[in-house]
Structures are given as C-alpha cells and as structure tokens.
Amino acid sequence: MSDDPVYESDPLAAPDDEFEPGEPAHLVPGNRGRMLDPRRTPIVVTRLLPDVAMFELEVAAFEDAGARWEIEVERVGNFQFEPGQARADAAVVSTLDEAARRFDRHTHISCREEDRATTLARIDAERRRARTFLPGGRDPFDALEAYMAELGLAAMEEAFAERSVSNAASGELVKGHAIVLAQLGLCPYDGKIQRDPDLFAGDRSEERRSQHIVARLAFVRELFALEGVEHVTLYRGLATDAPLQLPRLRSFVSATFDRHVAEAHFAGGATTVAAALYRQSVPVDRLFMTYRETRAMNQQFRESEAVLIGDPNSPLF
C-alpha cells in the first residue's frame, strides 16, 4: 500500500476564525470562500440562479480545480467566505430566501414490486446485448463507450459519469436519475423536490434515463459475471464536524474497493468531531458504476470507486 496521500490539501490553510460563516448575502459573483470540508477547499462564486434558488461556484484548488458546481442556496452554510468582500443587496437576498423556502422541501416516492419485477426482466434481457461488447480483447472502458454509443446514450453516460465523479450533488442531473430509480422500483426516492422545470426535457426524459439505468446495470452485471464474481467487498469512510447521525436513505451511494481511500475520508480534519469506517460485502447486482469500466473514474481522482443503488435494507451502506 502506498503512503502517498489520497487527496491534495493545503497544510498552510488559514484557520476558520479568519473567515465569515456563509449566508446568502455572500453570494456575489467574484466572492471567494471555501468549503467546510476537512481540507477547506477554496471556491469562487461565479453566478446566481435565483429562479431555482441555486448558485454556481468554481472550485479553485486541488483535483477538481476549474470545475463548476451548482449548489442550493440553503446550503450556503456549508461554506465560509473571506471578510471584506461585496455583499448582495437586500432585494437580492430577499429573492434568494423566498426561492429557497419554495424549493427546500422534501418528497418521497415509494417503489412498487411490480415495477421492480418488470425492470429486472429488462435488465436480464439487456445483458445479452451488453455481453456482445465485452469479449474480443476490448478493454472495459472502450466496451462501455461503444455500448452506450450503440444505444444513443453516449452523451448521457458522459454527463452522468462526470457529475458523479466531481460532485453528484451539483445541479439536478443525478436527482433526475434518482427519481427514475424509484419509478423503476429499484430504490425509493427520499430527497428534495424538483427545481429545474427542464429536468426531464429532451434527451434527458424519464424514458431515456430509464434506458440508461437499465443499460448500465446490465453492462456492469455482465462484466463481473464474466469473472464469476457475485459479491464485492467495499469500504466507506465518514468524518463530520458534528455528532454522527444514522445515514438517510440515498438513491446512489458512493463507496470504494480500496480501504486506503476510505481511511483518508475517515481521517477527517482538525475540526472533526466523529468518524466511522465501514466495510461490507455487497452483491454485484447493486453496482451501478465502478472504476473498472468508467473512464472518468480514472482521471483526476483515483479512488477505486463504486456507485451503488441504494438499499433501504442494507445494514451499513
């Protein structure tokens, strides 16, 4: 095992008392701040999206430098900002607060067993097509890309993979898939209501998302079946600046095949109050995306990552 750090960091990062806690008034394009993650990742506000109560930021350091993320206004408290910068006027703050109240609501979509049975039959049927892309010396990256291109899903696959690797909570691309997961009977949806009126428009319709989910599950299952693998051992590391709480149900769950990566999350930072390190044997049927076939998971991050379909009955994750 390598002793090299898993993630970049700044050992000279300024202490928290040199920053102001984030609030909507800080959301002025050009203002600089940082996330309240263990390494205090620097960010710059780039624009406001008041109609959907979101703001866009640019990551200013580390592996994701240059990435643009869309974040809900009500999550501004997860950031801190350099003092003495411009502040939004009262009218802008009022507009953001009102929009945030309108969208900061949760909803629940249950699963139906008959939908699940239909989806599992679709996946089994699709595995026959996925199988034809895997033999012949083609590596899994090329095989998946050719398979998705054949289905007309290349653009969706690229967008979903990029978003999952960088920040699955940015915008609503992943949320759209999570809602469709519930419709397919695979995992209940328990999250915030839809904000983007175009979430299911055009090539990102519910039907196209459904096709992508079925195709991805079929491909990954076939990939591991060719190796005779039915279960994999995965790890998750968590660290928090507050007491640990029972994890809420998530439609997609990130884990890693590499304990060293999970331990890097478990290590936390100077303000960590509690942490946990989990290991679990997971059936391959829960794997939606892994570093084995996903090229985007082997670029700026090398986390040996797996994205799982959520399971309300799973003991750990």
Residue pairs with C-beta under 8 A, 6 or more apart in sequence:
1 260
2 260
5 264
6 260
6 261
6 264
6 303
7 39
7 62
7 63
7 264
8 39
8 61
8 62
8 63
9 39
9 62
10 39
10 40
10 61
13 34
13 39
13 40
16 40
16 80
16 271
18 83
19 33
19 34
19 80
19 81
19 82
19 83
20 26
20 80
20 81
20 82
20 83
21 77
21 80
22 33
22 76
22 77
22 78
22 79
22 80
22 81
23 76
23 77
24 73
24 76
24 88
24 92
24 93
24 96
24 97
24 100
25 87
25 88
25 93
26 33
26 45
26 76
26 79
26 81
26 85
26 87
26 88
27 45
27 48
27 55
27 73
27 76
27 88
27 96
28 45
28 85
28 86
28 87
28 88
29 45
29 46
29 47
29 48
30 44
30 45
30 85
30 86
31 44
31 45
31 81
31 82
31 85
31 86
32 42
32 43
32 44
32 45
32 60
32 81
32 82
32 85
33 42
33 43
33 44
33 45
33 79
33 80
33 81
33 82
34 40
34 41
34 42
34 43
34 79
34 80
35 41
35 43
35 78
35 79
36 78
36 79
36 80
36 241
37 269
38 239
38 267
38 268
38 269
38 270
38 271
38 272
39 62
39 269
40 269
41 59
41 60
41 61
41 62
41 64
42 59
42 60
42 61
43 57
43 58
43 59
43 60
43 79
44 57
44 58
44 60
45 55
45 56
45 57
46 56
46 57
46 58
46 68
47 55
47 56
48 54
48 55
48 56
48 92
48 96
49 55
49 56
49 70
50 92
50 95
50 96
50 99
51 99
52 99
52 103
52 195
52 196
53 72
53 73
53 74
53 96
53 99
53 100
53 102
53 103
53 104
53 195
54 70
54 71
54 72
54 73
54 171
54 195
55 70
55 71
55 73
55 76
56 68
56 69
56 70
56 71
57 68
57 69
57 71
58 66
58 67
58 68
58 69
59 65
59 66
59 67
59 68
59 69
63 300
63 301
64 166
64 167
64 300
67 166
67 167
69 166
69 167
69 170
69 171
70 170
70 171
71 169
71 170
72 100
72 103
72 104
72 192
72 195
73 96
73 97
73 99
73 100
74 100
74 104
88 96
103 192
103 193
103 195
104 192
105 192
105 193
106 190
106 191
106 192
106 193
107 189
107 191
107 192
107 193
108 188
108 189
108 190
109 179
109 182
109 183
109 188
109 189
110 182
110 188
111 182
111 185
111 186
111 187
111 188
112 185
113 185
114 185
115 183
115 184
115 185
116 184
116 185
116 186
117 185
118 185
119 184
119 185
119 186
119 214
122 214
123 214
123 217
123 218
123 221
124 218
126 214
126 215
126 218
127 218
127 221
127 222
127 225
129 147
129 218
130 147
130 215
130 218
130 219
130 222
131 222
133 143
133 144
133 146
133 147
133 150
133 219
134 140
134 143
134 222
134 223
134 226
138 146
140 223
140 292
140 293
141 293
141 294
141 295
141 298
143 219
143 293
144 157
144 219
144 293
144 294
145 154
145 157
145 295
147 215
147 219
148 154
148 156
148 157
148 215
151 211
151 215
153 208
153 211
153 212
153 215
155 203
156 203
156 204
156 208
156 209
156 212
157 212
157 216
158 296
159 173
160 173
160 174
160 177
160 212
161 289
161 294
161 295
161 296
161 297
162 296
163 170
163 171
163 173
163 174
164 174
164 252
164 254
164 289
164 296
164 307
165 294
165 296
165 297
165 299
165 300
165 301
165 305
168 174
168 252
168 254
171 196
172 194
172 195
172 196
172 199
173 204
174 252
175 191
175 192
175 194
175 199
176 199
176 200
176 204
176 209
177 209
177 212
177 213
177 251
177 252
178 187
178 189
178 191
178 251
178 252
179 189
179 194
179 206
180 206
180 209
180 210
180 213
181 187
181 189
181 213
181 251
181 309
181 310
182 188
182 189
182 251
183 206
183 210
184 210
184 213
184 214
186 213
186 309
187 249
187 251
187 309
187 310
187 311
187 312
188 249
188 310
188 312
189 251
190 248
190 249
190 251
191 251
200 206
200 209
213 288
216 288
216 289
217 285
217 287
217 288
217 309
219 293
220 284
220 287
220 288
220 289
220 290
220 293
221 284
221 285
221 287
223 292
223 293
224 230
224 232
224 284
224 287
225 284
229 284
230 283
230 284
231 281
231 282
231 283
231 284
232 257
232 281
232 282
232 284
232 287
232 306
233 257
233 279
233 280
233 281
233 282
234 255
234 256
234 257
234 279
234 280
234 281
234 282
234 306
234 308
234 317
235 255
235 256
235 257
235 258
235 259
235 261
235 262
235 277
235 278
235 279
236 253
236 254
236 255
236 256
236 262
236 265
236 277
236 278
236 280
236 316
236 317
237 261
237 262
237 263
237 264
237 265
237 266
237 267
237 275
237 276
237 277
237 278
238 244
238 265
238 266
238 275
238 276
238 277
238 278
239 265
239 266
239 267
239 268
239 269
239 272
239 274
239 275
240 268
240 272
240 273
240 274
240 275
241 271
241 272
241 273
242 273
242 274
243 273
243 274
244 274
244 275
244 276
247 317
249 310
249 312
250 310
251 309
251 310
252 288
252 307
252 308
252 309
252 310
253 307
253 308
253 309
253 310
253 317
254 305
254 306
254 307
254 308
255 262
255 280
255 282
255 305
255 306
255 307
255 308
255 317
256 262
256 303
256 304
256 305
256 306
257 290
257 291
257 304
257 305
257 306
258 303
258 304
259 279
261 303
261 304
261 305
262 277
262 278
263 277
266 275
266 276
266 277
267 275
268 275
278 316
278 317
279 316
280 314
280 315
280 316
280 317
282 306
282 308
282 314
286 308
286 309
286 311
287 306
287 307
287 308
287 309
288 307
288 308
288 309
289 297
289 305
289 306
289 307
290 297
290 305
290 306
290 307
291 297
291 298
291 303
291 304
291 305
291 306
297 303
297 305
308 317
